[in-house]
Amino acid sequence: MFHSILKATIGLVACLATAWAMAGVDANKGSAAELAGVKGIGPVVSKVIVDERKAGKFKDWADFIKRVKGVGDARAAKLSAAGLTVNDKPLGK
């Protein structure tokens, strides 16, 4: 009995973790830790994003690409596919 309850609990935790990982993180709202959780963004880039936000919110993806060093069109597309949004919009929307 305990074994089946443990398996069910582990399954539920795995499902919740997957759902959380797939949830979007907005560049204007996410904490440094949340941003670093997006595949392709590490602690250095997340700090750049947070620091740039202090100068003003990102208007759109073009503004994000212009202001965040090391992020061009190709990398922005990968970040968007990994769940990053700007103003709750994926790249191209």
C-alpha positions in Angstrom: 0.0 0.0 0.0 2.7 2.5 1.0 4.6 1.7 -2.2 1.6 2.6 -4.4 1.0 5.8 -2.5 4.7 6.7 -2.9 4.6 6.0 -6.7 1.4 8.1 -7.1 2.9 11.0 -5.1 6.1 10.9 -7.2 4.1 10.9 -10.4 2.0 13.9 -9.2 5.2 15.8 -8.3 6.7 15.0 -11.7 3.6 16.2 -13.5 3.5 19.4 -11.6 7.2 20.0 -12.2 6.8 19.5 -15.9 3.8 21.9 -16.0 5.7 24.5 -14.1 8.7 24.2 -16.3 6.6 24.7 -19.4 4.9 27.8 -18.0 6.0 31.0 -19.5 8.2 33.6 -17.7 7.7 37.2 -18.7 10.9 39.2 -19.2 9.2 42.2 -17.5 7.9 40.2 -14.5 10.1 37.2 -13.7 12.6 37.2 -10.9 16.3 36.5 -11.7 15.7 32.9 -10.5 12.6 32.4 -12.6 14.4 33.8 -15.7 17.4 31.6 -15.1 15.0 28.7 -15.1 14.2 29.2 -18.7 16.3 26.9 -20.9 19.1 29.1 -22.5 19.1 31.7 -19.8 21.7 31.4 -17.0 22.5 33.6 -14.1 24.5 36.1 -16.1 21.8 36.8 -18.7 19.0 36.8 -16.1 21.0 39.5 -14.2 21.3 41.5 -17.5 17.6 41.2 -18.0 16.7 42.4 -14.5 19.3 45.2 -14.7 17.9 46.4 -18.0 14.4 46.3 -16.6 15.4 49.0 -14.1 15.8 51.4 -17.0 12.2 50.6 -18.1 10.1 47.7 -19.1 10.8 46.0 -22.4 8.3 47.3 -25.0 8.4 44.3 -27.2 10.7 41.6 -28.4 12.6 44.0 -30.7 13.3 46.2 -27.7 14.4 43.1 -25.6 16.8 42.0 -28.4 18.3 45.5 -28.7 18.8 45.9 -25.0 20.0 42.4 -23.8 23.5 41.8 -25.0 24.1 38.4 -26.4 20.5 37.9 -27.5 19.9 38.2 -31.3 17.0 36.9 -33.4 18.1 33.3 -33.3 18.6 33.1 -29.6 15.4 35.1 -29.0 13.5 32.4 -31.0 15.0 29.7 -28.8 14.2 31.5 -25.6 10.6 32.1 -26.8 10.2 28.4 -27.6 11.6 27.6 -24.1 8.8 29.8 -22.5 10.2 33.3 -22.3 7.7 36.0 -23.2 7.8 39.8 -23.4 4.6 41.4 -22.2 3.1 37.9 -22.0 3.7 37.4 -25.8 5.9 34.9 -27.4 8.2 36.0 -30.2 6.3 36.8 -33.4 3.0 37.6 -31.7 
